């Protein structure tokens, strides 16, 4: 079966007669009739009853037509996407978001861009510490969200996005959490600190770590939270990831010398030496608008 045959069948059903379908398609009536006959020969049953003046779908024809309309709808979408691809719209745009940043505002942006640019596949990854910056500098992503730690300002432009509060926490039964006094580094060295590994190549997580202390390194914050909830260590967590646990009291803030709750500033960033496509530019414009509004 061909697309032309399905279009002819759809025209007959919508226009009511072979003649009206032919006029609608700007074809000869004989060509429309021939297309339907060939389609019926291929499927092995009649699609249209021709007993009355106006052809009507047979019982099996109704089932076939329901599926045919889905194919036609997808073809219309494909034509639209193909037309868009002939413009400067990219086939794919990649983003990288550092693991401490909340996904909700990013997902809202991705949803908006997906609706506007249906031909573009938006790819998003999550990285720890310097991983997002590394992907940006390597050219693996067009836009990254991260802190400014290690950013070469001559190569990267940036706009502020939402700040994130990092809070040192533990299970309420964790030994240092049993009283409210400030704990010294020497005291904290004897308790396991759970840290998330840097996903950048060759890098090593050394920020916010008690020097010489006991340590357990994990690959992500979800694992880290499970360990903290199991009363097996302490560590800093983004506030938005533990809000419910703090409210429920299953995790509590720790008072540790040199490790107060800290606001971490995050930025959307892109390389200065790259020509950005339509979608990547639209994404950047939205981040810049949000940054201007927040400022």
One Martini backbone bead per residue (centre of mass of N, CA, C, O) as a GRO file, in nm:
protein
  295
    1UNK     BB    1   0.101   0.033   0.014
    2UNK     BB    2   0.022   0.378  -0.013
    3UNK     BB    3  -0.005   0.704   0.053
    4UNK     BB    4  -0.195   0.776  -0.182
    5UNK     BB    5  -0.418   0.573  -0.100
    6UNK     BB    6  -0.475   0.691   0.182
    7UNK     BB    7  -0.553   0.972   0.083
    8UNK     BB    8  -0.792   0.881  -0.089
    9UNK     BB    9  -0.958   0.754   0.138
   10UNK     BB   10  -0.980   1.007   0.313
   11UNK     BB   11  -1.123   1.186   0.101
   12UNK     BB   12  -1.380   1.016   0.071
   13UNK     BB   13  -1.472   1.028   0.365
   14UNK     BB   14  -1.470   1.347   0.391
   15UNK     BB   15  -1.632   1.417   0.106
   16UNK     BB   16  -1.833   1.141   0.019
   17UNK     BB   17  -1.698   1.123  -0.277
   18UNK     BB   18  -1.520   1.063  -0.554
   19UNK     BB   19  -1.548   1.341  -0.686
   20UNK     BB   20  -1.480   1.517  -0.440
   21UNK     BB   21  -1.202   1.389  -0.394
   22UNK     BB   22  -1.082   1.463  -0.670
   23UNK     BB   23  -1.111   1.768  -0.636
   24UNK     BB   24  -0.946   1.791  -0.374
   25UNK     BB   25  -0.682   1.646  -0.522
   26UNK     BB   26  -0.659   1.714  -0.824
   27UNK     BB   27  -0.805   1.464  -0.971
   28UNK     BB   28  -0.906   1.202  -1.125
   29UNK     BB   29  -1.153   0.983  -1.068
   30UNK     BB   30  -1.007   0.731  -1.184
   31UNK     BB   31  -0.755   0.753  -0.998
   32UNK     BB   32  -0.904   0.711  -0.731
   33UNK     BB   33  -1.038   0.440  -0.796
   34UNK     BB   34  -0.774   0.288  -0.857
   35UNK     BB   35  -0.642   0.322  -0.577
   36UNK     BB   36  -0.863   0.170  -0.417
   37UNK     BB   37  -0.858  -0.098  -0.569
   38UNK     BB   38  -0.560  -0.165  -0.508
   39UNK     BB   39  -0.593  -0.163  -0.201
   40UNK     BB   40  -0.807  -0.390  -0.186
   41UNK     BB   41  -0.634  -0.606  -0.322
   42UNK     BB   42  -0.411  -0.606  -0.103
   43UNK     BB   43  -0.593  -0.659   0.160
   44UNK     BB   44  -0.861  -0.851   0.070
   45UNK     BB   45  -1.086  -0.615   0.099
   46UNK     BB   46  -1.346  -0.415   0.148
   47UNK     BB   47  -1.370  -0.068   0.232
   48UNK     BB   48  -1.613   0.001   0.033
   49UNK     BB   49  -1.942   0.081  -0.008
   50UNK     BB   50  -2.140   0.101  -0.334
   51UNK     BB   51  -2.460   0.090  -0.307
   52UNK     BB   52  -2.464   0.378  -0.270
   53UNK     BB   53  -2.401   0.696  -0.354
   54UNK     BB   54  -2.246   0.687  -0.089
   55UNK     BB   55  -1.969   0.589   0.032
   56UNK     BB   56  -1.892   0.331   0.272
   57UNK     BB   57  -1.769   0.184   0.531
   58UNK     BB   58  -1.684  -0.097   0.626
   59UNK     BB   59  -1.617  -0.276   0.894
   60UNK     BB   60  -1.316  -0.321   0.813
   61UNK     BB   61  -1.272  -0.032   0.708
   62UNK     BB   62  -1.291   0.113   0.983
   63UNK     BB   63  -1.041  -0.013   1.107
   64UNK     BB   64  -0.841   0.070   0.889
   65UNK     BB   65  -0.895   0.381   0.901
   66UNK     BB   66  -0.799   0.436   1.188
   67UNK     BB   67  -0.503   0.360   1.121
   68UNK     BB   68  -0.459   0.547   0.875
   69UNK     BB   69  -0.488   0.820   1.026
   70UNK     BB   70  -0.229   0.785   1.190
   71UNK     BB   71  -0.036   0.779   0.954
   72UNK     BB   72  -0.113   1.058   0.840
   73UNK     BB   73  -0.037   1.219   1.089
   74UNK     BB   74   0.265   1.137   1.088
   75UNK     BB   75   0.323   1.252   0.807
   76UNK     BB   76   0.260   1.545   0.877
   77UNK     BB   77   0.477   1.566   1.095
   78UNK     BB   78   0.716   1.493   0.912
   79UNK     BB   79   0.687   1.732   0.721
   80UNK     BB   80   0.726   1.948   0.935
   81UNK     BB   81   1.008   1.858   1.028
   82UNK     BB   82   1.144   1.874   0.753
   83UNK     BB   83   1.103   2.177   0.718
   84UNK     BB   84   1.265   2.253   0.970
   85UNK     BB   85   1.539   2.115   0.884
   86UNK     BB   86   1.587   2.333   0.649
   87UNK     BB   87   1.680   2.492   0.859
   88UNK     BB   88   1.886   2.602   1.143
   89UNK     BB   89   1.795   2.372   1.300
   90UNK     BB   90   1.885   2.148   1.516
   91UNK     BB   91   1.899   1.809   1.581
   92UNK     BB   92   2.090   1.875   1.843
   93UNK     BB   93   2.088   1.941   2.204
   94UNK     BB   94   2.319   1.984   2.474
   95UNK     BB   95   2.303   1.923   2.827
   96UNK     BB   96   2.449   2.020   3.153
   97UNK     BB   97   2.385   1.920   3.498
   98UNK     BB   98   2.447   1.967   3.799
   99UNK     BB   99   2.365   1.774   4.081
  100UNK     BB  100   2.287   2.032   4.274
  101UNK     BB  101   2.071   2.100   4.070
  102UNK     BB  102   1.759   2.157   3.996
  103UNK     BB  103   1.532   2.022   3.754
  104UNK     BB  104   1.266   2.178   3.724
  105UNK     BB  105   1.356   2.434   3.554
  106UNK     BB  106   1.477   2.263   3.321
  107UNK     BB  107   1.224   2.103   3.237
  108UNK     BB  108   1.059   2.350   3.161
  109UNK     BB  109   1.247   2.439   2.933
  110UNK     BB  110   1.245   2.178   2.765
  111UNK     BB  111   0.942   2.178   2.712
  112UNK     BB  112   0.935   2.446   2.558
  113UNK     BB  113   1.145   2.368   2.334
  114UNK     BB  114   1.000   2.117   2.226
  115UNK     BB  115   0.747   2.274   2.127
  116UNK     BB  116   0.906   2.476   1.935
  117UNK     BB  117   1.133   2.230   1.857
  118UNK     BB  118   1.051   1.932   1.715
  119UNK     BB  119   1.332   1.859   1.553
  120UNK     BB  120   1.472   1.866   1.835
  121UNK     BB  121   1.705   1.703   2.028
  122UNK     BB  122   1.714   1.690   2.379
  123UNK     BB  123   2.008   1.661   2.575
  124UNK     BB  124   2.062   1.525   2.912
  125UNK     BB  125   2.295   1.568   3.182
  126UNK     BB  126   2.459   1.442   3.477
  127UNK     BB  127   2.695   1.601   3.700
  128UNK     BB  128   2.990   1.620   3.891
  129UNK     BB  129   3.114   1.904   3.957
  130UNK     BB  130   3.336   1.927   3.678
  131UNK     BB  131   3.171   1.778   3.448
  132UNK     BB  132   3.014   2.004   3.299
  133UNK     BB  133   3.255   2.177   3.218
  134UNK     BB  134   3.403   1.962   3.058
  135UNK     BB  135   3.184   1.921   2.841
  136UNK     BB  136   3.193   2.209   2.737
  137UNK     BB  137   3.503   2.229   2.662
  138UNK     BB  138   3.477   1.960   2.471
  139UNK     BB  139   3.189   1.990   2.304
  140UNK     BB  140   2.937   1.806   2.421
  141UNK     BB  141   2.804   2.085   2.496
  142UNK     BB  142   2.629   2.396   2.486
  143UNK     BB  143   2.510   2.376   2.787
  144UNK     BB  144   2.578   2.471   3.129
  145UNK     BB  145   2.542   2.380   3.481
  146UNK     BB  146   2.732   2.562   3.728
  147UNK     BB  147   2.997   2.655   3.869
  148UNK     BB  148   3.298   2.869   3.878
  149UNK     BB  149   3.483   2.641   3.917
  150UNK     BB  150   3.743   2.659   3.686
  151UNK     BB  151   3.659   2.887   3.502
  152UNK     BB  152   3.735   3.019   3.186
  153UNK     BB  153   3.650   3.345   3.130
  154UNK     BB  154   3.769   3.371   2.828
  155UNK     BB  155   3.574   3.111   2.720
  156UNK     BB  156   3.326   3.192   2.916
  157UNK     BB  157   2.987   3.245   2.945
  158UNK     BB  158   2.754   3.390   3.197
  159UNK     BB  159   2.459   3.315   3.404
  160UNK     BB  160   2.248   3.337   3.650
  161UNK     BB  161   2.097   3.119   3.875
  162UNK     BB  162   1.996   2.926   4.104
  163UNK     BB  163   2.051   2.890   4.419
  164UNK     BB  164   2.216   2.667   4.663
  165UNK     BB  165   2.169   2.489   4.958
  166UNK     BB  166   2.417   2.364   5.174
  167UNK     BB  167   2.379   2.085   5.409
  168UNK     BB  168   2.479   1.952   5.698
  169UNK     BB  169   2.403   1.601   5.759
  170UNK     BB  170   2.203   1.361   5.958
  171UNK     BB  171   2.118   1.146   6.161
  172UNK     BB  172   1.983   1.187   6.478
  173UNK     BB  173   2.177   0.931   6.591
  174UNK     BB  174   2.418   1.063   6.530
  175UNK     BB  175   2.659   1.150   6.736
  176UNK     BB  176   2.699   1.466   6.651
  177UNK     BB  177   2.363   1.508   6.679
  178UNK     BB  178   2.304   1.487   7.005
  179UNK     BB  179   2.416   1.781   6.999
  180UNK     BB  180   2.445   2.154   6.964
  181UNK     BB  181   2.732   2.172   6.942
  182UNK     BB  182   3.030   2.255   6.821
  183UNK     BB  183   3.229   2.087   6.593
  184UNK     BB  184   3.529   1.977   6.536
  185UNK     BB  185   3.754   1.853   6.321
  186UNK     BB  186   3.862   1.637   6.511
  187UNK     BB  187   3.586   1.506   6.561
  188UNK     BB  188   3.502   1.456   6.254
  189UNK     BB  189   3.737   1.255   6.177
  190UNK     BB  190   3.583   1.000   6.332
  191UNK     BB  191   3.368   1.045   6.102
  192UNK     BB  192   3.187   0.960   5.839
  193UNK     BB  193   3.224   1.098   5.518
  194UNK     BB  194   3.004   1.168   5.259
  195UNK     BB  195   3.095   1.158   4.911
  196UNK     BB  196   3.100   1.294   4.588
  197UNK     BB  197   3.217   1.225   4.296
  198UNK     BB  198   3.397   1.331   4.045
  199UNK     BB  199   3.326   1.325   3.684
  200UNK     BB  200   3.587   1.421   3.610
  201UNK     BB  201   3.871   1.377   3.461
  202UNK     BB  202   4.118   1.331   3.701
  203UNK     BB  203   3.959   1.416   3.931
  204UNK     BB  204   3.921   1.543   4.279
  205UNK     BB  205   3.760   1.528   4.574
  206UNK     BB  206   3.833   1.836   4.796
  207UNK     BB  207   3.563   1.972   4.867
  208UNK     BB  208   3.437   1.977   5.182
  209UNK     BB  209   3.675   1.823   5.343
  210UNK     BB  210   3.800   1.652   5.594
  211UNK     BB  211   4.103   1.648   5.703
  212UNK     BB  212   4.188   1.315   5.768
  213UNK     BB  213   3.924   1.178   5.732
  214UNK     BB  214   3.670   0.987   5.713
  215UNK     BB  215   3.562   0.804   5.406
  216UNK     BB  216   3.285   0.802   5.161
  217UNK     BB  217   3.251   0.716   4.819
  218UNK     BB  218   3.020   0.828   4.573
  219UNK     BB  219   2.825   0.881   4.267
  220UNK     BB  220   2.564   1.002   4.429
  221UNK     BB  221   2.302   1.160   4.607
  222UNK     BB  222   2.109   0.925   4.648
  223UNK     BB  223   2.310   0.741   4.791
  224UNK     BB  224   2.390   0.935   5.012
  225UNK     BB  225   2.112   0.960   5.144
  226UNK     BB  226   2.079   0.662   5.223
  227UNK     BB  227   2.322   0.658   5.414
  228UNK     BB  228   2.225   0.876   5.608
  229UNK     BB  229   1.952   0.735   5.682
  230UNK     BB  230   2.133   0.478   5.795
  231UNK     BB  231   2.353   0.589   5.992
  232UNK     BB  232   2.664   0.607   5.812
  233UNK     BB  233   2.682   0.932   5.818
  234UNK     BB  234   2.802   1.240   5.672
  235UNK     BB  235   2.679   1.542   5.487
  236UNK     BB  236   2.633   1.730   5.211
  237UNK     BB  237   2.316   1.880   5.102
  238UNK     BB  238   2.077   1.968   4.908
  239UNK     BB  239   1.793   2.105   5.015
  240UNK     BB  240   1.587   2.000   4.789
  241UNK     BB  241   1.659   1.684   4.857
  242UNK     BB  242   1.577   1.721   5.201
  243UNK     BB  243   1.314   1.859   5.291
  244UNK     BB  244   1.139   1.624   5.397
  245UNK     BB  245   1.348   1.515   5.604
  246UNK     BB  246   1.364   1.772   5.774
  247UNK     BB  247   1.060   1.784   5.846
  248UNK     BB  248   1.061   1.478   5.967
  249UNK     BB  249   1.360   1.419   6.110
  250UNK     BB  250   1.554   1.208   5.946
  251UNK     BB  251   1.710   1.476   5.914
  252UNK     BB  252   1.989   1.676   6.038
  253UNK     BB  253   2.161   1.932   6.129
  254UNK     BB  254   2.501   2.024   6.145
  255UNK     BB  255   2.760   2.129   6.377
  256UNK     BB  256   3.047   2.233   6.193
  257UNK     BB  257   3.356   2.323   6.170
  258UNK     BB  258   3.369   2.479   5.852
  259UNK     BB  259   3.038   2.362   5.793
  260UNK     BB  260   2.825   2.549   5.693
  261UNK     BB  261   2.573   2.668   5.558
  262UNK     BB  262   2.573   2.699   5.190
  263UNK     BB  263   2.572   2.911   4.924
  264UNK     BB  264   2.534   2.806   4.588
  265UNK     BB  265   2.645   2.920   4.289
  266UNK     BB  266   2.481   2.929   3.973
  267UNK     BB  267   2.545   2.866   3.612
  268UNK     BB  268   2.501   2.953   3.295
  269UNK     BB  269   2.695   2.813   3.015
  270UNK     BB  270   2.918   2.916   2.741
  271UNK     BB  271   3.094   2.938   2.467
  272UNK     BB  272   3.265   3.193   2.284
  273UNK     BB  273   3.390   3.006   2.022
  274UNK     BB  274   3.083   2.951   1.937
  275UNK     BB  275   2.840   2.872   1.708
  276UNK     BB  276   2.501   2.917   1.755
  277UNK     BB  277   2.208   2.790   1.729
  278UNK     BB  278   1.877   2.833   1.751
  279UNK     BB  279   1.822   2.660   2.010
  280UNK     BB  280   2.065   2.735   2.184
  281UNK     BB  281   1.987   3.036   2.185
  282UNK     BB  282   1.707   3.007   2.316
  283UNK     BB  283   1.809   2.886   2.578
  284UNK     BB  284   1.995   3.119   2.655
  285UNK     BB  285   1.781   3.343   2.662
  286UNK     BB  286   1.622   3.221   2.899
  287UNK     BB  287   1.847   3.234   3.106
  288UNK     BB  288   1.896   3.539   3.081
  289UNK     BB  289   1.613   3.629   3.162
  290UNK     BB  290   1.617   3.496   3.441
  291UNK     BB  291   1.867   3.649   3.544
  292UNK     BB  292   1.750   3.937   3.512
  293UNK     BB  293   1.505   3.892   3.700
  294UNK     BB  294   1.670   3.815   3.955
  295UNK     BB  295   1.840   4.095   3.947
   0.00000   0.00000   0.00000
